[in-house]
Amino acid sequence: MKRIFNLLLFMWSSIMSFAAPQSLSSPDGKLVVTIDDTNSLLTYSVTYDGKEMLRPSLLGLRTDMGDYTRDIKITGSKERSFSSIYSMKGTKVSSKCYEANVVEVEVTAEGVDRPMMVEMQVSNNNIAYRYHLKGAKTTSRDEPRRTTILEESSSFNFPSATTTFICPQIDGNHKGWMSTKPSYEEEYKADAPMTEKSKYGKGYTFPCLFHVGNDGWVLVSETGVGSNYCGGHLSDYDVTKGYTLSFPDATELHGLGSTTPAISLPGTTPWRTITVGSTLKPIVETTISYDVVDEMYPARDSYRPGRYTWSWLIWQDNSINYHDQVEFIDVASAMGFEYCLVDNFWDETIGRENIEKLSRYAQSKGVSLMLWYNSNGYANDAPQTPRNCMNTSIAREKEMAWLERIGIKGIKVDFFGGDKQETMQLYEDLLSDANRHGLQVIFHGCTLPRGWEKMYPNFVASEAVLASENVYFNEHHAKQEGFELTMHPFCRNTVASMDWGGTIMNRFMSKDNKSRHKRYTSDTFEMAAAIINQTSIQCICMQKSNLTELAQFEIDFLRSVPTTWDETLYIDGYPTKHAVLARRHGNNWYVAGLNGEDTPKALTLNLPMFAGKEITYYTDAAPKKGSTEPLTPVKKTIKVDKKGMAKVILQSLGGIIITDAL
């Protein structure tokens, strides 16, 4: 009956001509988008619960076959409802029922002989929109059947009281190392005014989080970007129109390739996504990145999630030798981890023949190897090898066939530097070819994934964040770890899987665990981060000495911590201050909390999944007054009352875990 009703609704709408402005509501009626063509400009505005979240913001494209940014008139509209149920692994949920109301608005532009259509999908708390350009109207060979998108006027115009949680975009030359920028590894600012200029004058990387005064929160991003388009980002703020979608800088990809995308006709652009809520709950729980995209190819294998050891994070390049890698394979085996990652220069320092031997040894211990690669040989100057193995289809086929033959189960490919369509093509080609050989893929030094976990089933995660290696590199970032890891659950990691690169169990950033600068977070913080940070293959950065240094309950927890989730819930938090999430794996819940600040926090948490139960509780012992010693991790139990309420203390840069699994 529902399908019949939807069909009738679609047919009824398709024969109606609507006068602007037109409004479309979410299924629950709270989120409303209004589309208008006043003053011959196409705009949309957004309210939630009657409160303004986006002022009139521009829509439109300027192409080499016509300008759809001015002299616009709405000429038709179709409305329909849409629903889909899908399942996937490797993200914050394992299944989803997506329901949305959809409007397709046809517009004409003066002097352009083909109309353009804007498709807007509005679900509860989410908006996704994209542009459709039509094909040739006749069989004439003179009509264009492709177009270059010269400019996209899509904008996001927030109320003036809005503050921002955003990360600056950088170009390919500005302080970029060996032509590997931009790689989404700059520093966020919290609660900054919109009028503050971006650090490098290039705008901001997706996703972008906005606090709309007392009215709520908005997260802006994009999804569905593969070889079909370039990656976008937001411009600096303009007081007249807000933030505008921008294309890549000419200096990206070592100056090679195009700054503008091209599509075949008929064709569509990727989706622009907007998540809206009166609280942070819809921001943390959104699945819009996956709701509106489709799988590009079937998975060749049933790819295995898990944990990995990684010598390079603390031991660095000198550890890429046969003996040290055996030691880290042994640690993975002792912990029951599925993988060990061998990092850069392995082809030179270990050699291919010994890598085959090392892979056989790992498999005998129940562990599979993953290998590091440089992305290509012409678009960056990074000296790390192997190079020239992943940048062409011929090289990839030869390399990946060898990897499959010797039992390698995954690759980590690094140093991409930019968002041009040519770079997006390389990502897609790598993933497609790797799937043919049963290889999972992690990207580093790279762009934000845009729906890729669903589009490419052998995709695991991308770095695209100022990650754990920086905790090792210098003390500033070690001190910032709490700030960073309480930012990402609300922004970077909520739209896509994130390879932070390591739950670090060393107390000091050195092989001997006594020298260099210290880690400032507690052990419980690091263990909780393994739950807060979402990726299906996650690094638990342990070395042999940790097996005897850590308390047995810490070892037991890290041995059993899941990396895939069936459900994710926001519990409490504020970006860069603290974060508390609940994730369900099968029948078991894990509630994890991080304190990003230097002062303890007393919280009362609403945990209905544990109502009336006494369950396992990992926390940090309160430090003695004036003590500078590391916080001591503690395992005990906590009583959750019949209403599901529990009182906890998050110590300074500490953490908590509450679970019914252990």
Residue pairs with C-beta under 8 A, 6 or more apart in sequence:
6 80
6 81
6 82
9 79
9 80
9 81
10 78
10 79
10 80
13 77
13 78
13 79
13 80
14 78
16 77
17 75
17 76
17 77
18 74
18 76
18 77
19 74
20 35
20 36
20 37
20 38
20 74
21 34
21 35
21 36
21 38
22 34
22 35
22 36
22 74
22 77
22 103
22 105
23 32
23 33
23 34
23 35
24 32
24 33
24 34
24 35
24 79
24 101
24 102
24 103
24 120
24 122
25 31
25 32
25 33
25 101
25 122
26 32
26 100
26 101
26 122
26 123
26 124
26 125
26 126
27 81
27 99
27 100
27 101
27 123
27 124
28 124
30 48
30 49
30 124
30 125
31 46
31 47
31 48
31 122
31 124
31 125
31 126
31 127
31 276
32 46
32 47
32 48
32 122
33 44
33 45
33 46
33 120
33 122
33 127
34 44
34 45
34 46
34 47
35 42
35 43
35 44
35 59
35 74
35 103
35 105
35 118
35 120
36 42
36 43
36 44
36 45
36 56
37 43
37 72
37 73
37 74
37 107
40 70
40 71
40 72
40 73
41 58
41 60
41 69
41 70
41 72
42 58
42 59
42 60
42 68
42 69
42 72
42 74
42 107
42 118
43 56
43 57
43 58
43 59
44 54
44 56
44 57
44 59
44 120
44 129
45 52
45 54
45 55
45 56
45 57
46 52
46 53
46 54
46 127
46 274
46 276
47 53
48 125
48 215
48 216
48 276
48 277
48 278
49 278
51 212
51 215
51 216
51 278
52 159
52 215
53 158
53 159
53 212
53 215
53 216
53 218
53 276
54 156
54 157
54 158
54 218
54 242
54 274
55 157
55 158
55 159
55 242
56 157
57 154
57 155
57 156
57 157
57 241
57 242
58 69
58 153
58 154
58 155
58 157
58 241
58 244
59 118
59 129
59 153
59 154
60 68
60 69
60 70
60 72
60 152
60 153
60 154
61 68
61 69
61 116
61 131
61 133
61 149
61 151
61 152
61 153
61 269
62 68
62 69
62 149
62 150
62 151
62 152
62 153
63 133
63 147
63 148
63 149
63 150
64 147
64 148
64 150
65 112
65 114
65 144
65 147
66 109
66 111
66 112
66 113
66 114
67 109
67 111
67 112
68 107
68 109
68 112
68 116
68 131
69 109
69 151
69 153
70 109
70 110
71 109
71 110
71 111
72 107
72 108
72 109
73 107
73 108
73 109
74 105
74 106
74 107
75 106
75 107
75 108
75 115
76 105
76 106
77 103
77 104
77 105
77 106
78 103
78 104
79 101
79 102
79 103
79 104
80 101
80 102
81 99
81 100
81 101
81 102
82 98
82 99
82 100
82 101
82 102
82 121
83 97
83 98
83 99
83 100
84 97
84 98
84 291
85 95
85 96
85 97
85 98
86 95
86 96
86 98
86 290
86 454
87 94
87 95
87 96
88 94
88 95
88 290
88 453
88 454
88 457
89 303
89 305
89 536
89 564
90 303
90 305
90 453
90 459
90 460
90 461
90 497
90 535
90 536
90 564
91 287
91 290
91 453
91 454
91 497
91 534
91 536
91 565
92 285
92 287
92 494
92 534
92 565
92 568
92 583
93 287
93 565
93 566
93 567
93 568
94 564
94 565
94 566
94 567
95 566
96 287
96 290
96 291
98 123
98 287
98 291
98 292
99 123
99 124
100 121
100 122
100 123
100 126
100 128
100 291
101 121
101 122
101 123
102 119
102 120
102 121
102 122
103 119
103 120
103 122
104 117
104 118
104 119
104 120
104 132
105 117
105 118
105 120
106 115
106 116
106 117
107 115
107 116
107 117
107 118
108 115
108 116
109 116
113 137
114 133
114 134
114 137
115 134
116 131
116 132
116 133
116 134
117 131
117 132
117 134
118 129
118 130
118 131
118 132
119 129
119 130
119 131
119 132
119 268
120 127
120 128
120 129
121 127
121 128
121 129
121 292
123 288
123 291
124 282
125 275
125 276
125 277
125 282
125 286
126 273
126 274
126 275
126 276
126 282
126 286
126 288
126 291
127 273
127 274
127 275
127 276
128 223
128 271
128 272
128 273
128 274
128 288
128 291
128 292
129 271
129 272
130 224
130 268
130 269
130 270
130 271
130 272
131 268
131 269
132 266
132 267
132 268
133 147
133 263
133 265
133 266
133 267
133 268
134 265
134 266
135 145
135 265
135 266
136 143
136 144
136 145
136 265
137 143
144 265
145 264
145 265
146 262
146 263
146 264
146 265
146 267
147 262
147 263
147 265
147 267
148 258
148 260
148 261
148 262
149 229
149 260
149 261
149 262
149 263
149 269
150 260
151 247
151 260
152 232
152 244
152 245
152 247
152 269
153 244
153 245
154 244
154 245
154 272
155 241
155 242
155 243
155 244
155 245
156 218
156 220
156 234
156 242
156 243
156 244
156 274
157 241
157 242
157 243
158 194
158 210
158 212
158 218
158 242
158 243
159 212
159 213
159 215
160 194
161 212
161 213
162 194
162 210
162 211
162 212
162 213
163 191
163 192
163 193
163 194
163 210
163 211
164 189
164 191
164 192
164 193
164 194
164 196
164 208
164 209
164 210
164 211
165 188
165 189
165 190
165 191
165 192
165 208
165 209
165 210
165 211
165 487
165 490
165 491
165 575
165 576
166 188
166 189
166 192
166 204
166 205
166 208
166 209
166 234
167 184
167 186
167 187
167 188
167 204
167 205
167 492
168 186
168 187
168 198
168 199
168 200
168 202
168 203
168 204
168 205
169 182
169 186
169 198
169 200
169 202
169 203
169 204
169 205
169 233
169 246
169 249
170 176
170 181
170 182
170 186
170 199
170 200
170 202
171 181
171 182
171 200
171 202
171 249
171 251
171 252
172 179
172 181
172 182
172 249
172 251
172 252
172 253
172 254
172 255
172 417
172 418
173 181
173 251
174 181
174 200
174 202
174 251
175 181
176 182
176 417
177 382
178 380
178 381
178 382
178 383
178 415
179 254
179 379
179 380
179 381
179 382
179 417
180 380
180 382
180 415
180 416
180 417
180 445
181 252
181 417
181 418
182 202
182 205
182 249
182 252
182 417
182 418
182 419
182 447
183 415
183 416
183 417
183 445
183 446
183 447
183 463
183 464
184 205
184 446
184 447
184 448
184 463
184 464
184 465
185 445
185 463
185 464
185 465
185 466
185 467
186 199
186 200
186 205
186 466
187 466
187 480
188 483
188 484
188 487
188 491
188 576
189 196
190 483
190 487
190 575
190 576
191 211
194 237
194 242
195 237
195 239
197 236
198 204
198 236
201 236
202 233
202 249
203 233
203 234
203 235
203 236
203 243
203 246
204 233
204 234
204 236
204 243
205 233
205 448
206 220
206 221
206 222
206 231
206 232
206 233
206 234
206 448
206 450
206 495
207 219
207 220
207 221
207 448
207 491
207 492
207 494
207 495
208 219
208 220
208 221
208 234
208 243
208 491
209 217
209 218
209 219
209 283
209 490
209 491
209 575
210 217
210 218
210 219
210 220
211 217
212 218
215 278
216 276
216 277
216 278
216 279
217 276
217 277
217 278
217 279
217 280
217 282
217 283
218 274
218 275
218 276
219 273
219 274
219 275
219 283
219 286
219 490
219 491
219 494
219 495
220 234
220 243
220 272
220 273
220 274
221 273
221 275
221 289
221 448
221 450
221 495
222 231
222 232
222 245
222 270
222 271
222 272
222 273
222 450
223 270
223 271
223 273
223 288
223 289
223 290
223 292
223 293
223 450
223 451
223 495
224 270
224 271
224 292
224 293
224 450
224 451
224 455
225 231
225 232
225 270
225 424
225 450
225 451
226 296
226 424
226 427
226 428
226 450
226 452
226 455
227 421
227 424
227 425
227 428
227 429
228 261
228 263
228 267
228 270
228 424
229 261
229 263
229 269
229 270
229 421
229 424
230 247
230 248
230 258
230 259
230 260
230 261
230 419
230 420
230 421
230 424
231 248
231 419
231 423
231 424
231 447
231 448
231 450
232 245
232 246
232 247
232 270
232 419
233 245
233 246
233 419
234 243
234 244
234 245
234 246
235 243
235 244
235 245
235 246
236 243
237 243
238 244
245 272
247 259
247 260
247 261
247 419
248 259
248 418
248 419
248 420
249 259
249 418
250 259
252 259
252 417
252 418
252 419
252 420
252 423
253 379
253 417
253 418
253 420
253 422
253 423
254 378
254 379
254 380
254 381
254 417
256 378
256 379
256 420
256 422
257 420
257 421
257 422
257 423
258 420
258 421
258 422
259 420
261 421
262 421
263 269
270 450
271 292
271 293
273 288
273 289
273 292
273 495
275 282
275 283
275 286
275 288
276 282
277 283
279 570
280 490
280 570
280 573
280 574
280 575
281 570
283 490
283 494
283 570
284 489
284 490
284 494
284 568
284 569
284 570
284 573
284 581
285 568
285 569
285 570
286 494
286 495
288 495
289 450
289 451
289 495
289 496
290 451
290 453
290 454
292 451
293 451
293 454
293 455
294 454
294 455
295 454
295 455
295 457
296 428
296 432
296 455
296 456
297 432
297 435
297 456
297 457
298 457
299 435
299 457
299 458
300 435
300 436
300 437
300 438
300 458
301 438
301 458
303 440
303 457
303 458
304 338
304 368
304 409
305 338
305 536
305 537
305 563
305 564
306 337
306 338
306 339
306 536
306 537
306 538
306 563
307 332
307 335
307 337
307 338
307 339
307 537
307 538
307 539
307 540
307 558
307 561
307 563
308 332
308 337
308 338
308 339
308 340
308 341
308 370
308 537
308 538
308 539
308 540
309 328
309 329
309 331
309 332
309 335
309 337
309 339
309 340
309 341
309 539
309 540
309 541
309 542
310 328
310 340
310 341
310 343
310 501
310 502
310 539
310 541
311 319
311 320
311 324
311 325
311 327
311 328
311 342
311 343
311 543
312 319
312 320
312 341
312 343
312 344
313 468
313 469
313 472
313 501
313 502
313 504
313 539
313 541
314 472
314 504
314 506
314 509
314 510
314 511
314 541
314 543
315 324
315 511
315 543
316 472
317 343
317 344
317 345
319 325
319 328
320 342
320 343
320 344
320 345
320 346
320 349
320 350
321 349
321 350
322 350
322 354
322 357
322 358
325 340
325 342
325 350
325 358
326 358
326 361
327 543
327 544
328 340
328 543
329 340
329 358
329 361
329 362
329 365
329 367
329 369
330 365
330 544
331 337
331 542
331 543
331 544
331 546
331 547
332 338
332 339
332 340
332 362
332 365
332 367
333 365
333 366
333 367
334 547
335 540
335 542
335 555
335 558
335 559
336 559
336 560
337 367
337 540
338 367
338 368
338 537
339 367
339 368
339 369
339 370
339 409
339 410
339 537
340 362
340 367
340 368
340 369
340 370
341 369
341 370
341 371
341 372
341 412
341 539
342 350
342 355
342 358
342 369
342 370
342 371
342 372
343 372
343 412
344 372
344 374
344 384
344 385
344 414
345 384
345 385
346 355
346 371
346 372
346 386
347 355
347 385
347 386
348 385
350 358
352 402
355 369
355 371
355 406
356 406
358 369
359 369
359 406
359 407
359 408
360 406
360 407
362 368
362 369
363 407
368 407
368 408
368 409
368 410
369 407
369 408
369 409
370 408
370 409
370 410
370 411
370 412
370 440
370 442
371 403
371 408
371 410
371 411
371 412
372 384
372 411
372 412
372 413
372 414
373 386
373 389
373 390
373 399
373 411
373 412
373 413
373 414
374 380
374 382
374 384
374 385
374 386
374 387
374 388
374 389
374 390
374 413
374 414
374 415
375 390
375 391
375 413
375 414
375 415
375 416
375 426
375 430
375 445
376 387
376 388
376 390
376 391
376 426
377 387
377 388
377 391
378 391
379 391
379 416
379 417
379 423
380 415
380 416
380 417
382 414
382 415
384 414
384 415
386 399
388 395
389 395
389 396
389 399
390 396
390 399
390 411
390 413
390 430
391 426
393 429
393 433
396 429
396 430
396 433
396 434
397 433
400 433
400 434
400 436
400 437
400 439
401 437
403 411
403 437
403 439
404 437
404 438
404 439
408 439
409 438
409 439
409 440
410 439
410 440
410 441
410 442
410 460
410 537
411 434
411 439
411 440
411 441
411 442
412 441
412 442
412 443
412 444
413 430
413 441
413 442
413 443
413 444
413 446
414 443
414 444
414 445
414 446
415 444
415 445
416 423
416 426
416 427
416 443
416 445
416 446
416 447
417 423
417 445
418 447
419 447
423 447
424 447
427 443
427 446
427 447
427 452
428 456
430 441
431 441
431 452
431 456
431 458
431 459
432 456
434 440
434 441
434 458
435 456
435 457
435 458
438 458
439 458
440 458
440 459
440 460
440 537
441 456
441 458
441 459
441 460
442 460
442 461
442 462
442 463
442 499
442 537
443 449
443 461
443 462
443 463
443 464
443 499
444 462
444 463
444 499
444 501
445 463
446 462
446 463
446 464
447 462
447 464
448 462
448 464
448 492
448 495
448 496
449 459
449 461
449 462
449 464
449 496
449 497
450 496
451 496
452 459
452 462
452 496
453 459
453 496
453 497
460 497
460 499
460 535
460 536
460 537
461 496
461 497
461 498
461 499
461 535
461 536
461 537
462 496
462 497
462 498
462 499
463 498
463 499
463 500
463 501
464 492
464 496
464 498
465 484
465 488
465 492
465 493
465 498
465 500
466 477
466 484
467 499
467 500
467 501
468 481
468 500
468 501
468 502
468 504
468 539
468 541
469 501
470 477
471 477
471 478
471 481
471 504
471 509
471 519
472 478
472 509
474 517
475 517
477 484
478 509
478 517
478 518
478 519
478 520
479 520
481 519
481 520
481 521
481 653
482 520
482 521
482 525
482 594
482 595
482 596
482 597
482 653
483 576
483 596
484 596
485 500
485 529
485 532
485 533
485 579
485 594
485 596
486 573
486 574
486 575
486 576
486 577
486 578
486 579
486 594
486 595
486 596
487 575
487 576
487 596
488 494
488 498
488 500
488 533
489 532
489 573
489 579
489 581
490 573
490 575
490 579
491 575
492 498
493 533
493 534
497 534
497 535
497 536
498 533
498 534
498 535
499 535
499 538
499 539
500 529
500 533
500 535
500 539
501 539
501 541
502 539
502 540
502 541
503 526
503 527
503 529
503 530
503 533
503 538
503 539
503 540
503 541
503 558
504 519
504 526
504 541
505 523
505 526
505 540
505 541
505 542
505 546
505 550
505 554
505 558
506 513
506 519
506 541
506 543
506 546
507 513
507 518
507 519
507 630
508 514
508 515
508 516
508 517
508 518
508 519
509 516
509 517
509 518
509 519
510 516
511 543
513 543
513 545
513 546
513 549
518 630
519 526
520 653
521 529
521 653
521 654
521 655
522 620
522 630
522 631
522 633
522 651
522 653
522 654
522 655
523 550
523 554
523 620
523 630
523 631
523 633
524 618
524 619
524 620
524 631
524 633
524 634
524 654
524 655
524 656
524 657
525 594
525 595
525 620
525 653
525 654
525 655
526 655
527 554
527 557
527 558
527 561
527 618
527 633
527 655
527 657
528 592
528 593
528 594
528 618
528 655
528 656
528 657
529 592
529 594
529 655
530 538
530 540
530 558
530 561
531 561
531 581
531 583
531 590
531 592
531 657
532 579
532 581
532 592
532 594
534 565
534 568
534 583
535 563
536 563
536 564
537 563
538 563
540 558
540 561
542 558
547 555
551 633
551 635
553 618
553 633
553 635
554 633
556 662
557 618
557 657
557 662
560 661
560 662
561 590
562 583
562 585
562 590
564 585
565 583
565 584
565 585
566 584
566 585
566 586
567 583
567 584
568 581
568 582
568 583
568 584
569 581
569 582
569 583
570 581
571 580
571 581
571 582
571 591
571 593
571 605
571 606
571 607
572 578
572 579
572 580
572 593
572 603
572 605
573 579
573 580
573 581
576 596
577 596
577 597
578 593
578 594
578 595
578 596
578 597
578 601
578 603
578 650
579 593
579 594
579 596
580 591
580 592
580 593
580 594
580 603
580 605
580 656
581 591
581 592
581 593
582 589
582 590
582 591
582 592
582 607
582 609
583 589
583 590
583 592
584 590
584 609
585 661
588 659
588 660
588 661
589 609
589 610
589 659
589 660
589 661
590 657
590 658
590 659
590 661
591 605
591 607
591 610
591 656
591 657
591 658
591 659
592 655
592 656
592 657
593 603
593 605
593 648
593 650
593 655
593 656
593 657
594 650
594 655
595 601
595 650
595 651
595 652
595 653
595 654
595 655
596 653
597 652
597 653
598 652
598 653
599 652
600 622
600 649
600 650
600 651
600 652
600 654
601 649
601 650
602 647
602 648
602 649
603 647
603 648
603 649
603 650
604 645
604 646
604 647
604 648
605 645
605 646
605 647
605 648
606 644
606 645
607 640
607 644
607 645
607 646
607 658
608 644
609 644
609 660
610 640
610 644
610 646
610 658
610 660
611 640
611 641
611 642
611 643
611 644
612 640
612 641
612 642
613 639
613 640
613 660
614 637
614 638
614 639
614 640
615 637
615 638
615 640
615 658
615 659
615 660
616 635
616 637
616 657
616 658
616 659
616 660
616 661
616 662
617 635
617 636
617 637
617 638
617 648
617 656
617 657
617 658
618 633
618 634
618 635
618 655
618 656
618 657
618 658
618 659
619 633
619 634
619 636
619 648
619 649
619 651
619 654
619 655
619 656
619 657
620 631
620 632
620 633
620 634
620 651
620 654
620 655
620 656
621 631
621 632
621 633
621 634
622 649
622 651
623 629
623 631
623 651
623 652
631 651
631 652
631 653
631 654
638 646
638 648
638 658
639 646
640 646
640 658
646 658
648 656
648 658
650 656
